[in-house]
Amino acid sequence: MAFVSKREGLARKIDTAAIEAESLGLTTATLILRMARLEIDRAEPDEVESMPRNNCRSKPN
């Protein structure tokens, strides 16, 4: 099994979310997600590793 870095994991999640937002016609959300992807690409590896993890699924409604 290949190890996926936190950076690659975040990038994949953002790409998937951007594709879904685009397919739903959510242009603002798509733009924000694309900008987030650019920030990840520009960030130093240490910055990405120190980013807090936000797990939306564990938050109560």
C-alpha positions in Angstrom: 0.0 0.0 0.0 1.4 3.4 -1.0 1.7 6.1 1.6 -0.1 9.3 0.7 1.3 12.5 2.2 -1.0 14.9 4.0 -0.4 17.3 1.1 -1.5 14.8 -1.5 -4.5 13.7 0.6 -5.7 17.3 1.0 -5.1 18.0 -2.7 -7.2 15.0 -3.7 -10.1 15.9 -1.4 -10.1 19.5 -2.7 -10.0 18.4 -6.3 -12.9 16.0 -5.7 -14.9 18.6 -4.0 -14.2 21.2 -6.7 -15.4 18.7 -9.4 -18.6 18.0 -7.5 -19.2 21.8 -6.9 -18.6 22.5 -10.6 -21.0 19.8 -11.7 -23.7 21.3 -9.4 -23.1 24.8 -10.9 -21.7 26.2 -7.6 -19.3 28.6 -9.2 -18.3 30.4 -6.0 -17.6 27.2 -4.2 -15.6 25.9 -7.2 -13.5 29.1 -7.2 -12.8 28.9 -3.5 -11.8 25.3 -3.8 -9.5 26.0 -6.7 -7.9 28.8 -4.7 -7.4 26.4 -1.8 -5.7 24.0 -4.1 -3.3 26.7 -5.3 -2.5 27.6 -1.7 -1.6 23.9 -0.9 0.6 23.8 -4.1 2.4 26.9 -3.0 2.8 26.1 0.7 6.0 24.7 2.1 5.8 21.1 3.1 6.1 22.0 6.8 3.2 24.4 6.5 0.9 21.7 5.1 1.9 19.2 7.8 1.0 21.7 10.5 -2.4 22.6 9.1 -5.2 21.6 11.4 -7.4 18.6 10.4 -11.1 19.5 10.1 -13.2 16.4 10.2 -16.7 17.6 9.3 -18.2 14.2 9.7 -17.4 14.1 13.4 -19.0 17.4 14.2 -22.6 17.4 15.6 -25.4 19.0 13.6 
